[in-house]
């Protein structure tokens, strides 16, 4: 059974922050299954899952978000990524699908020792401390279990004080490769955005579920 690798080597791992995060791309995925890379800012990049090299390929609207509210305080919502790094240029400017206008976190530190990686975020406004972990579940020497098309990314967080803080984590991904089958047996493209969400407090998860937009049947 695939197990999460031990993280004891993290003390020997290199740490990257600031402008150095721009060049970080940590591959996630089983042997021979293609990879999606975790970028230094915490973003998902280099989606090489289409049977061809795809360095630099970003899929639209694929990111994690965090909503947090301390007891008696105001809520804060952020894309779970470090703020965009310069240069803010491209052949056609920043893509609208990158949702560059959404608020992100002030700073991040990337720590990686393959097959595990973590992005530790810092933000003065956020009432919780957040660390995004990711790893590929290898099981040496079992080639079959090590070849699963899987990457795991739990998102732990802890409050900065004894005050209870509610927080919600959500992930979004555009459905670009799916199709729906009608009652007649024909297929038609199915598009939209889907993801998962969990609402937790310092006592643990209270609510979880999946969501999709637009909803099935909506016009």
C-alpha positions as CSV (number, residue, x, y, z in Angstrom):
1,X,0.0,0.0,0.0
2,X,1.4,3.4,-0.9
3,X,2.7,5.3,2.1
4,X,3.6,8.9,2.6
5,X,7.4,9.3,2.8
6,X,9.0,10.4,6.0
7,X,9.8,14.1,6.1
8,X,12.9,13.8,8.4
9,X,15.0,14.9,5.4
10,X,13.3,18.3,5.3
11,X,15.9,19.7,7.7
12,X,18.5,19.0,4.9
13,X,16.4,20.3,2.1
14,X,17.0,23.6,0.4
15,X,14.7,26.5,1.2
16,X,13.6,29.0,-1.5
17,X,11.8,32.3,-1.0
18,X,11.2,35.6,-2.7
19,X,12.2,35.8,-6.4
20,X,13.8,32.4,-6.3
21,X,10.3,30.9,-6.2
22,X,9.7,31.9,-9.8
23,X,11.9,29.0,-11.1
24,X,10.6,26.2,-8.8
25,X,8.6,23.4,-10.4
26,X,8.3,20.2,-8.2
27,X,6.9,17.3,-10.2
28,X,4.0,15.2,-8.7
29,X,2.7,12.0,-10.2
30,X,3.3,8.3,-10.3
31,X,5.9,6.5,-12.4
32,X,5.0,6.8,-16.1
33,X,1.7,8.6,-15.4
34,X,2.7,12.1,-16.4
35,X,3.2,14.9,-13.9
36,X,1.7,18.1,-12.5
37,X,4.3,20.4,-10.9
38,X,3.9,22.3,-7.6
39,X,5.3,25.8,-8.2
40,X,7.3,27.7,-5.7
41,X,4.4,30.0,-5.0
42,X,2.1,27.1,-4.3
43,X,0.5,27.2,-7.7
44,X,0.0,24.2,-10.0
45,X,2.0,24.4,-13.2
46,X,3.4,22.4,-16.1
47,X,0.4,20.1,-16.6
48,X,2.2,17.2,-18.5
49,X,-0.7,14.8,-18.5
50,X,-1.6,14.9,-22.2
51,X,0.9,12.4,-23.5
52,X,3.4,15.0,-24.7
53,X,5.9,17.4,-23.1
54,X,4.1,20.5,-21.8
55,X,6.6,22.6,-19.8
56,X,5.0,26.0,-19.2
57,X,1.4,24.7,-19.7
58,X,-1.0,26.1,-17.1
59,X,-4.7,25.1,-16.9
60,X,-7.2,27.8,-16.2
61,X,-8.8,28.2,-12.8
62,X,-6.8,25.4,-11.0
63,X,-5.9,26.6,-7.6
64,X,-6.6,26.2,-3.8
65,X,-8.4,28.9,-1.8
66,X,-8.6,29.6,1.9
67,X,-11.3,31.4,3.9
68,X,-10.7,32.1,7.6
69,X,-12.5,34.0,10.3
70,X,-11.3,34.4,13.9
71,X,-13.9,34.3,16.7
72,X,-15.6,37.7,16.7
73,X,-13.4,39.0,13.9
74,X,-13.7,39.6,10.2
75,X,-13.3,36.9,7.6
76,X,-10.3,36.8,5.2
77,X,-10.3,35.0,1.9
78,X,-7.2,34.3,-0.2
79,X,-6.0,32.2,-3.1
80,X,-3.6,29.7,-1.5
81,X,-0.6,31.0,-3.4
82,X,2.1,33.6,-2.8
83,X,1.6,36.8,-4.7
84,X,2.6,36.9,-8.4
85,X,6.3,37.6,-9.1
86,X,7.7,39.9,-11.7
87,X,8.1,40.3,-14.6
88,X,4.4,40.9,-15.1
89,X,4.7,40.4,-18.9
90,X,3.8,37.8,-21.5
91,X,3.3,37.8,-25.2
92,X,-0.3,38.9,-24.6
93,X,-0.1,40.2,-21.1
94,X,-1.4,38.3,-18.1
95,X,-4.0,35.8,-19.0
96,X,-7.5,36.5,-17.6
97,X,-7.7,32.8,-16.6
98,X,-4.8,33.4,-14.2
99,X,-7.2,35.5,-12.1
100,X,-4.3,37.8,-11.2
101,X,-6.6,40.3,-9.5
102,X,-7.6,37.8,-6.7
103,X,-5.8,38.4,-3.4
104,X,-3.0,36.1,-2.5
105,X,-0.6,35.7,0.4
106,X,2.3,38.0,1.1
107,X,5.2,35.5,1.1
108,X,6.1,31.8,0.9
109,X,9.0,29.5,1.6
110,X,9.3,26.4,-0.6
111,X,11.0,23.3,0.9
112,X,11.5,20.2,-1.2
113,X,13.1,16.8,-0.8
114,X,11.7,14.5,-3.5
115,X,9.1,13.0,-3.4
116,X,7.8,15.5,-0.7
117,X,7.4,19.2,-0.9
118,X,5.9,21.9,1.3
119,X,5.1,25.6,0.8
120,X,4.9,27.6,4.1
121,X,3.0,30.8,3.7
122,X,3.3,34.0,5.7
123,X,0.7,36.7,5.8
124,X,0.1,39.4,8.4
125,X,-3.7,39.6,7.8
126,X,-4.5,35.9,7.8
127,X,-5.6,34.7,11.3
128,X,-4.1,31.2,10.7
129,X,-0.8,29.8,9.8
130,X,-0.9,27.7,6.6
131,X,1.4,25.1,5.1
132,X,0.6,23.4,1.8
133,X,2.1,19.9,1.6
134,X,2.3,17.7,-1.4
135,X,3.8,14.3,-2.2
136,X,3.6,11.4,-4.6
137,X,2.8,8.1,-2.7
138,X,5.6,5.8,-3.8
139,X,5.9,2.2,-2.4
140,X,9.3,0.8,-3.3
141,X,9.9,-1.8,-4.7
142,X,6.3,-2.2,-5.7
143,X,6.2,-0.7,-9.3
144,X,2.4,-1.1,-9.6
145,X,1.5,0.9,-6.5
146,X,4.2,3.4,-7.3
147,X,2.7,4.0,-10.8
148,X,-0.7,5.3,-9.6
149,X,-1.7,8.6,-11.3
150,X,-2.0,10.2,-7.9
151,X,-0.6,13.3,-6.0
152,X,-1.6,14.0,-2.5
153,X,-1.9,17.5,-1.1
154,X,-3.4,17.8,2.4
155,X,-3.6,21.4,3.7
156,X,-3.0,21.7,7.5
157,X,-3.3,25.0,9.3
158,X,-3.2,26.2,12.8
159,X,-4.3,29.3,14.6
160,X,-1.9,31.9,15.8
161,X,-3.5,32.3,19.2
162,X,-5.8,30.4,21.5
163,X,-8.8,32.1,19.9
164,X,-10.9,29.7,17.8
165,X,-10.7,30.3,14.1
166,X,-13.0,28.9,11.5
167,X,-11.5,28.2,8.1
168,X,-12.6,26.7,4.8
169,X,-10.4,25.2,2.2
170,X,-11.5,24.7,-1.4
171,X,-9.9,23.5,-4.6
172,X,-11.0,24.3,-8.1
173,X,-10.3,22.8,-11.5
174,X,-11.7,23.4,-15.0
175,X,-13.2,20.2,-16.5
176,X,-11.5,20.3,-19.9
177,X,-11.3,16.6,-20.8
178,X,-14.6,15.2,-19.7
179,X,-17.8,14.3,-21.7
180,X,-21.3,13.6,-20.7
181,X,-23.3,10.7,-22.2
182,X,-26.9,11.3,-23.1
183,X,-29.8,8.8,-23.0
184,X,-29.4,8.2,-26.8
185,X,-25.8,7.0,-26.3
186,X,-24.2,10.1,-27.9
187,X,-21.6,12.2,-26.1
188,X,-21.4,15.9,-25.8
189,X,-18.7,18.1,-24.2
190,X,-19.2,19.0,-20.6
191,X,-17.5,22.1,-19.3
192,X,-17.4,24.2,-16.2
193,X,-15.6,24.3,-12.9
194,X,-15.7,21.7,-10.2
195,X,-13.9,21.2,-6.9
196,X,-14.1,20.2,-3.2
197,X,-14.5,22.2,0.0
198,X,-14.2,21.6,3.7
199,X,-15.2,23.8,6.6
200,X,-13.1,23.2,9.7
201,X,-12.4,24.8,13.1
202,X,-9.6,24.1,15.6
203,X,-11.7,21.1,16.7
204,X,-11.5,19.5,13.3
205,X,-13.6,19.1,10.1
206,X,-17.2,20.0,10.4
207,X,-18.5,20.0,6.8
208,X,-17.1,18.7,3.5
209,X,-18.4,18.1,0.1
210,X,-18.0,18.6,-3.7
211,X,-19.3,21.4,-5.8
212,X,-19.7,22.3,-9.5
213,X,-20.5,25.4,-11.5
214,X,-22.6,25.7,-13.4
215,X,-24.8,23.2,-11.7
216,X,-26.0,20.1,-13.7
217,X,-29.1,21.0,-15.7
218,X,-28.4,24.8,-15.5
219,X,-28.7,26.7,-18.8
